[in-house]
Amino acid sequence: MKRLIFLAIIALFALASCAPKTADCGRHGMISEQEGWFTVKDITPSQSVGNVWLISEHGDATCYLVTGTKYAMLIDTGIGVGDLSGLVRSLTDLPLIVVNTHGHPDHVGANYQFTEVWMPEKDMDIFYEMNPLNNPDLEAYVASNSKDFVYDKEAVKKNVADIKAYDPYKINMLNEGQSVDLGDKVIKTIALGGHTPGGIMFIDETDNILFSGDALNGYLWMWLDTCLSLEEFEQNLAAVLPKISHLGRIYGGHEFRAEGVEIYQAERVLKDLRSAIAGEVQPVPTPTPMNGEGTVNVYYFDTWLLWAK
């Protein structure tokens, strides 16, 4: 598909050495009204340095804003309909770093609202193929995601015209092992391929939090053509588990609860995944959630669902 307003530039240095001051330039979203579109929850632990906010975009996807004493980090950018940049600026005026956990459209949608974004290198093909801005009718995209939300259609039309005129934003390659010091709070990266080949999770040691994107999601899609096999995912998760088991909570890419889930959920996922692979749990053939054509295998576990090929 035609690549619209993107410019991929391979970074030659680690995330810790980037200059985040250019990440937010005040670009707006397609719907300017903030009231009712975003749900913001302060999930800052009591002994935290800085703040942590959970930002749900109209119940479709969840982003996180994490601040230290010098910088802020926005983890994922949602579906891209609302004015996420404006919301972020209402919460913090710190220089901003914007990162994506993976390349799916409901997690990179508002990338265009910023001038610089860090993207998992292995998910670049998925990003270009599925990005919402590749939709030739962005007004229809807003309508399809608005549900019962009332908005100014003429304002959206004008905003879409402005968005199409934006200069390309810079994309830096994000890989495991990169980290950034937000000021008395270091965010580390760790890869977990499965849901997508290049899924990246973010470890906030100061706040005892793992931001998992969709890599450890309670409603985990593993049925898409771009997903890895269950066997590959099992191997990757088994290797990652010892590196994250000391943390306290997991906050995923579709989490709406302020408390998130306990880190033990990762162990449960690995145990259940092995049961599915061994044939100890039988799946339920279910119509695909995107278009209803054909079926996928859904495994029902006590604390999560697995949609498999």
C-alpha positions as CSV (number, residue, x, y, z in Angstrom):
1,M,0.0,0.0,0.0
2,K,1.1,3.6,-0.6
3,R,3.0,5.1,2.3
4,L,1.4,8.4,3.1
5,I,3.0,10.8,5.5
6,F,5.7,8.6,7.0
7,L,9.5,8.8,6.8
8,A,11.5,5.9,8.2
9,I,14.9,6.9,9.5
10,I,17.1,4.2,11.1
11,A,18.5,5.4,14.3
12,L,22.3,4.9,14.7
13,F,22.2,5.3,18.5
14,A,20.4,3.9,21.5
15,L,17.1,5.3,22.8
16,A,19.0,6.7,25.8
17,S,20.9,9.1,23.5
18,C,17.9,10.6,21.7
19,A,16.9,14.2,21.9
20,P,13.2,14.0,22.9
21,K,12.4,17.7,22.8
22,T,11.1,17.5,19.2
23,A,8.6,14.6,19.8
24,D,5.6,16.9,20.4
25,C,4.8,19.7,18.1
26,G,1.2,20.5,19.0
27,R,-0.4,18.7,16.1
28,H,-4.0,17.9,16.7
29,G,-6.2,14.8,16.2
30,M,-9.3,14.4,14.0
31,I,-11.7,14.9,16.9
32,S,-10.7,18.0,18.9
33,E,-13.2,17.6,21.8
34,Q,-11.5,16.0,24.8
35,E,-14.6,15.6,27.0
36,G,-15.8,12.0,26.9
37,W,-13.4,10.8,24.3
38,F,-10.5,9.9,26.5
39,T,-10.6,8.3,30.0
40,V,-7.6,9.2,32.1
41,K,-6.7,7.4,35.3
42,D,-3.8,8.3,37.6
43,I,-2.1,5.0,38.4
44,T,0.9,6.5,40.0
45,P,2.3,4.3,42.8
46,S,2.6,6.0,46.2
47,Q,6.4,6.0,46.2
48,S,6.8,7.0,42.6
49,V,9.2,9.5,41.1
50,G,7.0,11.5,38.7
51,N,3.6,10.3,37.6
52,V,2.0,7.4,35.6
53,W,-1.3,7.9,33.8
54,L,-3.5,5.3,32.0
55,I,-5.2,6.9,28.9
56,S,-8.0,4.9,27.3
57,E,-9.1,6.2,23.9
58,H,-12.8,5.7,23.8
59,G,-12.5,2.1,25.1
60,D,-10.6,1.0,22.0
61,A,-7.0,1.1,23.1
62,T,-4.9,2.2,26.0
63,C,-1.8,4.4,26.1
64,Y,0.4,5.3,29.1
65,L,2.1,8.5,30.0
66,V,5.1,8.1,32.4
67,T,7.1,11.0,33.8
68,G,10.4,11.4,35.6
69,T,12.0,14.5,36.8
70,K,13.3,15.6,33.4
71,Y,11.4,13.8,30.6
72,A,8.1,12.1,29.8
73,M,7.4,9.0,27.8
74,L,4.2,8.2,25.9
75,I,3.8,4.5,25.4
76,D,1.6,3.9,22.3
77,T,-0.7,6.4,20.6
78,G,-4.0,4.7,20.3
79,I,-6.4,4.7,17.3
80,G,-5.5,8.3,16.4
81,V,-8.9,9.8,16.3
82,G,-8.7,12.0,19.4
83,D,-6.4,14.9,20.2
84,L,-3.9,12.8,22.1
85,S,-1.1,15.4,21.8
86,G,-3.3,18.0,23.4
87,L,-4.3,15.7,26.2
88,V,-0.6,14.8,26.9
89,R,0.3,18.5,27.0
90,S,-2.5,19.1,29.5
91,L,-0.9,16.5,31.8
92,T,2.8,17.4,31.5
93,D,5.0,20.0,29.9
94,L,8.1,17.9,30.1
95,P,10.1,17.1,26.9
96,L,8.4,14.0,25.4
97,I,9.5,10.7,24.0
98,V,6.9,8.7,22.0
99,V,7.2,4.9,21.7
100,N,5.1,2.1,20.1
101,T,4.9,-1.3,21.6
102,H,4.1,-2.8,18.2
103,G,2.9,-1.9,14.8
104,H,-0.8,-2.5,14.9
105,P,-3.1,0.4,13.9
106,D,-4.8,0.8,17.3
107,H,-1.4,1.4,18.9
108,V,0.2,3.7,16.4
109,G,-2.8,5.7,15.3
110,A,-1.8,9.1,16.6
111,N,1.8,8.9,15.7
112,Y,1.2,11.7,13.2
113,Q,0.4,14.1,16.0
114,F,4.1,14.0,17.0
115,T,7.3,14.8,15.1
116,E,9.4,11.8,16.3
117,V,8.4,8.3,17.2
118,W,10.3,5.1,18.2
119,M,9.0,2.0,16.5
120,P,9.9,-1.8,16.8
121,E,12.1,-2.5,13.9
122,K,10.6,-5.9,13.2
123,D,7.1,-4.5,13.0
124,M,7.8,-1.9,10.3
125,D,6.1,-3.9,7.5
126,I,3.0,-4.4,9.7
127,F,3.0,-0.7,10.5
128,Y,3.1,0.5,6.9
129,E,0.5,-2.1,5.8
130,M,-2.0,-1.5,8.5
131,N,-1.6,2.1,9.7
132,P,-4.9,4.0,9.9
133,L,-3.5,6.9,7.8
134,N,-3.3,4.6,4.9
135,N,-7.1,4.7,4.9
136,P,-8.1,6.8,1.9
137,D,-11.2,8.1,3.8
138,L,-10.2,9.4,7.2
139,E,-13.6,10.9,7.8
140,A,-15.1,7.4,7.5
141,Y,-12.4,6.1,9.8
142,V,-13.5,8.6,12.5
143,A,-17.1,7.6,12.0
144,S,-16.3,3.9,12.2
145,N,-14.5,4.4,15.6
146,S,-16.8,7.0,17.1
147,K,-19.6,4.6,18.2
148,D,-22.1,6.8,20.0
149,F,-19.8,9.7,20.4
150,V,-21.3,13.0,19.1
151,Y,-18.7,15.2,17.3
152,D,-18.5,18.1,14.9
153,K,-18.3,16.5,11.4
154,E,-17.3,19.8,9.7
155,A,-14.5,20.2,12.3
156,V,-13.3,16.7,11.6
157,K,-13.3,17.4,7.9
158,K,-11.0,20.5,8.4
159,N,-8.8,18.6,10.8
160,V,-8.3,15.8,8.3
161,A,-7.2,18.3,5.7
162,D,-4.7,19.7,8.1
163,I,-3.4,16.3,9.0
164,K,-2.8,15.4,5.4
165,A,-0.7,18.6,5.1
166,Y,1.6,17.7,8.0
167,D,5.3,17.2,7.3
168,P,6.4,13.6,7.7
169,Y,7.4,12.6,11.2
170,K,10.7,10.9,12.0
171,I,10.7,7.2,12.8
172,N,13.5,5.7,14.8
173,M,14.1,2.0,15.1
174,L,13.4,0.5,18.5
175,N,15.0,-2.8,19.6
176,E,15.5,-4.8,22.8
177,G,18.1,-3.5,25.2
178,Q,17.5,0.2,24.5
179,S,16.6,2.4,27.5
180,V,15.9,6.0,28.4
181,D,16.5,7.9,31.6
182,L,13.5,10.1,32.3
183,G,15.2,11.6,35.3
184,D,15.5,9.4,38.4
185,K,13.4,6.8,36.5
186,V,14.9,4.5,33.8
187,I,12.6,2.8,31.3
188,K,14.1,-0.4,29.8
189,T,12.9,-2.4,26.8
190,I,12.4,-6.1,26.4
191,A,11.2,-8.0,23.4
192,L,8.4,-10.5,23.4
193,G,7.5,-11.7,19.9
194,G,4.2,-13.5,19.4
195,H,1.2,-11.2,18.8
196,T,3.6,-9.5,16.4
197,P,7.2,-10.4,15.5
198,G,8.6,-7.3,17.0
199,G,6.6,-6.7,20.1
200,I,8.4,-4.6,22.7
201,M,7.5,-4.3,26.4
202,F,8.7,-1.5,28.7
203,I,10.0,-2.1,32.2
204,D,9.6,0.7,34.8
205,E,11.7,-0.6,37.7
206,T,11.0,2.5,39.8
207,D,7.3,2.0,39.7
208,N,7.5,-1.8,39.6
209,I,5.4,-1.9,36.4
210,L,5.6,-3.8,33.1
211,F,3.9,-2.0,30.1
212,S,3.2,-5.0,27.8
213,G,1.2,-3.6,24.9
214,D,-0.6,-6.5,23.4
215,A,2.2,-9.0,24.0
216,L,0.6,-10.1,27.3
217,N,-3.0,-9.1,26.7
218,G,-6.0,-10.7,28.5
219,Y,-7.7,-11.1,25.1
220,L,-4.7,-12.2,23.1
221,W,-4.9,-12.4,19.3
222,M,-2.5,-15.0,17.9
223,W,-4.6,-15.9,14.8
224,L,-3.5,-13.1,12.4
225,D,-1.1,-14.1,9.5
226,T,1.6,-11.9,11.0
227,C,1.5,-13.5,14.4
228,L,4.2,-16.0,15.3
229,S,3.2,-19.6,16.0
230,L,2.1,-20.7,19.5
231,E,5.4,-22.7,19.8
232,E,7.5,-19.6,19.0
233,F,5.5,-17.5,21.5
234,E,5.9,-20.1,24.2
235,Q,9.7,-20.2,23.7
236,N,9.9,-16.4,23.8
237,L,7.7,-16.0,26.9
238,A,9.7,-18.7,28.7
239,A,12.9,-16.8,28.0
240,V,11.4,-13.4,29.1
241,L,9.6,-14.6,32.3
242,P,12.7,-14.7,34.6
243,K,13.5,-11.1,33.5
244,I,10.1,-9.7,34.5
245,S,8.9,-11.9,37.4
246,H,10.3,-9.5,40.1
247,L,7.9,-6.7,38.9
248,G,4.6,-6.0,40.5
249,R,1.9,-5.2,37.9
250,I,1.2,-5.6,34.2
251,Y,-0.5,-2.8,32.2
252,G,-1.5,-4.0,28.7
253,G,-2.6,-2.3,25.5
254,H,-6.3,-2.7,26.3
255,E,-6.3,-2.4,30.1
256,F,-9.0,-0.2,31.6
257,R,-8.6,-1.2,35.3
258,A,-6.5,1.2,37.4
259,E,-5.0,-1.8,39.2
260,G,-3.8,-3.6,36.0
261,V,-3.0,-7.3,36.7
262,E,-0.5,-9.0,38.9
263,I,2.8,-10.0,37.3
264,Y,1.9,-13.6,38.1
265,Q,-0.4,-13.4,35.1
266,A,2.6,-13.9,32.9
267,E,3.3,-17.3,34.6
268,R,-0.4,-18.2,34.1
269,V,-0.2,-17.4,30.4
270,L,2.9,-19.6,30.0
271,K,1.3,-22.5,31.8
272,D,-2.0,-22.2,29.9
273,L,-0.2,-21.8,26.6
274,R,1.7,-25.0,27.2
275,S,-1.6,-26.8,27.9
276,A,-3.0,-25.5,24.6
277,I,0.1,-26.7,22.7
278,A,0.0,-30.1,24.3
279,G,-3.7,-30.6,23.4
280,E,-4.8,-30.7,27.1
281,V,-7.3,-27.9,26.5
282,Q,-9.7,-28.0,23.6
283,P,-10.4,-24.8,21.7
284,V,-13.8,-23.5,20.5
285,P,-14.1,-22.8,16.8
286,T,-15.3,-19.2,16.6
287,P,-16.0,-16.7,13.7
288,T,-13.1,-14.3,13.2
289,P,-13.6,-11.1,15.1
290,M,-12.7,-8.8,12.1
291,N,-15.1,-10.0,9.3
292,G,-16.7,-13.2,10.3
293,E,-15.3,-15.1,7.4
294,G,-14.0,-18.5,8.5
295,T,-13.2,-19.5,12.1
296,V,-10.4,-19.3,14.5
297,N,-9.6,-21.5,17.6
298,V,-10.5,-19.7,20.9
299,Y,-9.1,-21.2,24.1
300,Y,-10.9,-20.1,27.3
301,F,-8.7,-20.0,30.3
302,D,-9.6,-18.7,33.8
303,T,-8.0,-15.3,33.5
304,W,-7.6,-14.8,29.7
305,L,-8.6,-15.7,26.2
306,L,-6.3,-17.0,23.4
307,W,-7.4,-16.6,19.8
308,A,-5.2,-18.9,17.8
309,K,-4.7,-20.0,14.1
